[in-house]
Amino acid sequence: MFSKNKRLTNLRQVRQDISQLLQKEIQQHNTSIRELSKITGWSELYWQAVLEARANLSISDVNYLASLFECRLKIDMCD
């Protein structure tokens, strides 16, 4: 089993991966944080935290965001 430090490191990496993917989609769709805030009902401050990889998103939140950008969510567990 993972140690607490390893779990926290993995969580940090997941947040960074999600942040990078969202930033890419936002750029490709030429969307602003203000627009996303209106669509999702999330505050602009929360969006900033998401994009800076400081916010923990649930799987359903990530799935919702993927659907906004017409993407599918793929979850992969690896070593």
Residue, then its C-alpha position, 0 to 999 in steps of 0.5 A: m500500500f502507498s504511504k501517505n506521502k506517496r498518496l499526496t504526491n499522486l493526488r498532486q500529480v492528478r490535479q496537475d494532469i487535469s489542470q493541464l488538460l483543461q487549460k488545453e481544452i480552454q485554449q482550443h475552444n477559446t473560452s474564458i474563465r468568466e464564461l466557464s464560471k457562468i456555464t458551471g456555476w463555479s466561481e472564478l476563484y474556484w476555476q483559478a484554483v482548478l487551473e492552478a491544480r490546487a482544487n480537488l475535483s470529484i470524478s463526476d466533476v471531471n466527467y462534467l467538465a469533459s462533457l462540456f468540451e465534448c470529450r470522454l473521461k478515461i480513467d487509467m490505473c498504472d504503477 
